[in-house]
Amino acid sequence: MRQLLSCVLSGLFIFVIALLLVLASPRATTFIETQIIEASRPVITREDKAGNQAAMKNNWRSVKLLSFCKLVKEFIHPTAVYTGAILVPSLNIDLPLANYTDDDVYTFGAGMLVPHSISSNSHFIIGAHNLGQQNSTALFTPLAFNSLPGREIIVTNFKIVKQYQITSKQVISPTNTRAPFQGSANSLSLLTCTSDNQKRILVNARLVRSYPIHDLDDPLQKKLQHKYKIDD
């Protein structure tokens, strides 16, 4: 028993030292964070079941820089309520989407800055973190490192699919709080930080078409079925 306890303590010590070494390297930290984020299998709650809680939970001012501890905590005990998914297939972006924004939502997914039903024809403003490293595909990180106009965006509540096409990408000041909210009906804006967290990247897109989920391309349907669990 004493030998077993010694082995466990030694293993724990090595793990802690290795973790500290990893956390000392921004690139290594981002790699580990990316693996944790992409290993998550979020639960999707039906919009009607989620009810009006989005309006009560919405607090985009509460969003902080992503931390490793926050990531582990939310992985062990998820608290965000996701009602859909957002994909940019050409960039391997595939995130759970909440129809509100707070710090918990942004840990593993994306959230609307103004709550809306995905089935509505509203202007959606959707934000997510940028991990700041080009080698990461997690969250909205790829938006910072790629040319975007012309790319396809998919938003779905697992009943209907909304397909958008990106029309522009620009860098704006954090104090420019009006620009993301200036879209018209049936348009989409994506928002994330620049890699140095000093400015914001604003991506605008227009709706191309809407269709039932069963008409979505088979590879994307299989991808969604693999990643998400639908809470009926």
C-alpha positions in Angstrom: 0.0 0.0 0.0 2.8 2.4 0.9 4.6 1.6 -2.4 1.4 2.2 -4.3 0.8 5.5 -2.6 4.4 6.5 -3.3 3.9 5.7 -7.0 0.7 7.7 -7.1 2.3 10.7 -5.4 5.3 10.5 -7.8 3.0 10.3 -10.8 1.0 13.3 -9.5 4.2 15.3 -8.9 5.5 14.6 -12.5 2.1 15.5 -13.9 2.1 18.9 -12.0 5.6 19.7 -13.1 4.8 18.8 -16.7 1.6 20.9 -16.5 3.6 23.9 -15.2 6.1 23.5 -18.1 3.4 23.3 -20.6 1.7 26.4 -19.2 5.0 28.3 -19.3 4.9 28.1 -23.1 2.0 30.0 -24.9 2.2 27.8 -27.9 2.1 24.6 -25.9 -0.7 26.0 -23.7 -2.8 26.9 -26.8 -2.2 23.3 -28.2 -3.5 21.8 -25.0 -6.5 24.2 -24.8 -7.3 23.4 -28.5 -7.3 19.6 -27.8 -9.6 20.1 -24.8 -12.0 22.3 -26.7 -12.2 20.0 -29.7 -12.7 17.0 -27.5 -15.8 18.4 -25.9 -19.2 16.9 -26.9 -21.7 19.7 -26.1 -25.4 19.1 -25.3 -27.8 21.0 -27.5 -31.0 22.2 -25.9 -34.1 22.8 -28.0 -34.8 26.5 -28.4 -38.4 26.1 -27.1 -37.1 24.1 -24.1 -34.5 26.8 -23.3 -37.3 29.3 -23.0 -36.6 32.9 -22.1 -33.5 32.3 -20.0 -31.2 33.8 -22.7 -32.5 37.3 -21.8 -31.7 36.7 -18.2 -28.3 35.1 -18.7 -27.1 37.5 -21.5 -24.1 39.5 -20.2 -21.4 40.0 -22.8 -19.5 42.4 -20.5 -18.8 39.4 -18.2 -16.6 37.7 -20.9 -12.9 37.5 -19.8 -9.8 36.2 -21.5 -9.9 32.4 -21.7 -7.9 30.7 -18.9 -6.7 27.1 -18.6 -8.4 26.7 -15.2 -11.7 28.0 -16.5 -11.5 25.6 -19.5 -10.9 22.6 -17.2 -13.7 23.7 -14.8 -16.3 24.1 -17.6 -15.2 20.8 -19.2 -15.8 19.0 -15.9 -19.0 20.8 -15.1 -20.6 22.5 -18.1 -23.0 25.3 -17.4 -23.6 27.0 -20.8 -26.9 26.3 -22.5 -26.3 25.9 -26.3 -29.2 25.8 -28.7 -27.4 25.4 -32.0 -24.1 25.2 -33.8 -22.1 27.5 -36.1 -19.7 26.1 -38.7 -17.3 27.6 -41.2 -16.5 24.3 -43.0 -13.5 25.5 -45.1 -11.8 26.6 -41.8 -12.8 23.5 -39.7 -14.7 25.8 -37.4 -17.5 23.9 -35.6 -18.8 25.4 -32.4 -21.8 25.0 -30.2 -23.9 28.2 -30.3 -25.9 29.8 -27.5 -28.5 32.5 -28.2 -26.9 34.6 -25.5 -23.4 35.6 -24.4 -21.5 35.2 -21.1 -18.2 33.9 -19.9 -19.3 30.3 -19.6 -20.6 30.2 -23.2 -17.4 31.6 -24.6 -15.3 28.9 -22.9 -16.2 26.2 -25.4 -18.4 27.9 -28.0 -19.9 31.0 -29.5 -22.8 33.2 -28.3 -25.1 35.9 -29.6 -24.5 39.3 -28.3 -28.2 40.0 -28.7 -30.5 37.0 -28.0 -32.5 35.8 -30.9 -34.1 32.6 -32.1 -32.0 30.9 -34.8 -35.2 30.4 -36.8 -35.9 34.1 -36.9 -34.8 36.5 -39.7 -32.9 38.7 -37.3 -29.4 40.1 -37.7 -27.3 37.7 -35.7 -24.2 39.1 -33.9 -22.1 36.1 -32.8 -18.9 36.3 -30.8 -16.2 33.8 -29.7 -12.6 33.8 -28.5 -9.4 33.9 -30.6 -6.7 31.8 -28.9 -4.0 33.9 -30.7 -2.0 31.1 -32.3 -2.1 30.3 -36.0 -1.7 26.6 -35.4 -5.1 26.5 -33.5 -8.4 25.7 -35.1 -10.3 26.3 -31.8 -13.2 28.7 -31.4 -12.9 31.7 -33.8 -9.1 31.6 -34.0 -9.0 30.8 -37.7 -10.9 34.0 -38.5 -7.8 36.0 -37.6 -5.4 34.2 -39.8 -7.2 33.6 -43.1 -8.8 35.5 -46.0 -12.6 35.2 -45.4 -14.7 36.9 -48.2 -16.7 34.3 -50.2 -16.5 31.5 -47.5 -19.6 29.8 -46.4 -21.0 29.9 -42.8 -23.6 27.5 -41.5 -25.9 28.2 -38.6 -28.3 25.6 -37.4 -30.6 24.8 -34.5 -30.7 21.2 -35.7 -34.1 21.7 -37.3 -33.3 24.4 -39.9 -30.0 25.4 -41.5 -29.1 28.9 -42.5 -26.4 29.3 -45.0 -24.5 32.6 -45.2 -21.7 33.9 -47.4 -19.0 36.2 -46.0 -18.9 39.6 -47.6 -16.3 41.4 -45.6 -13.7 41.3 -42.9 -12.3 44.4 -41.1 -10.4 45.3 -37.9 -12.2 47.8 -35.7 -11.5 49.5 -32.4 -12.9 48.0 -29.2 -14.6 51.4 -28.6 -16.5 51.1 -31.9 -19.5 49.4 -30.4 -21.9 50.5 -33.1 -20.4 48.7 -36.1 -21.3 45.1 -35.1 -24.9 46.1 -34.6 -25.5 47.8 -38.0 -26.5 44.8 -40.0 -29.9 44.3 -41.6 -32.4 41.5 -41.3 -31.1 38.1 -42.6 -27.5 39.1 -42.1 -24.8 37.8 -39.8 -21.8 39.4 -38.0 -19.0 37.5 -36.3 -16.9 39.2 -33.7 -13.6 38.1 -32.1 -10.4 39.7 -30.7 -7.2 40.3 -32.7 -4.4 38.0 -31.6 -2.9 40.7 -29.4 -6.3 41.4 -27.9 -6.0 45.1 -28.7 -8.6 45.4 -31.4 -11.6 43.5 -32.8 -12.2 41.5 -36.0 -15.6 42.1 -37.5 -16.8 39.7 -40.2 -20.1 40.4 -42.1 -22.1 37.8 -44.1 -25.4 37.7 -46.0 -28.0 35.0 -46.0 -27.9 32.8 -49.1 -30.7 30.3 -48.3 -32.5 28.4 -45.5 -33.4 24.8 -45.6 -34.3 21.8 -43.4 -31.5 20.0 -41.5 -32.1 16.8 -43.5 -31.0 18.6 -46.7 -27.6 19.5 -45.2 -24.7 17.8 -47.0 -24.1 14.3 -45.6 -20.5 14.9 -44.4 -21.6 17.9 -42.4 -24.6 16.0 -41.0 -22.3 13.2 -39.8 -19.9 15.8 -38.3 -22.8 17.3 -36.3 -24.1 13.9 -35.2 -20.6 13.0 -34.0 -19.9 16.2 -32.0 -23.3 17.1 -30.5 -25.8 15.4 -28.3 -29.4 16.6 -28.7 -31.3 17.0 -25.5 -34.9 15.9 -26.4 
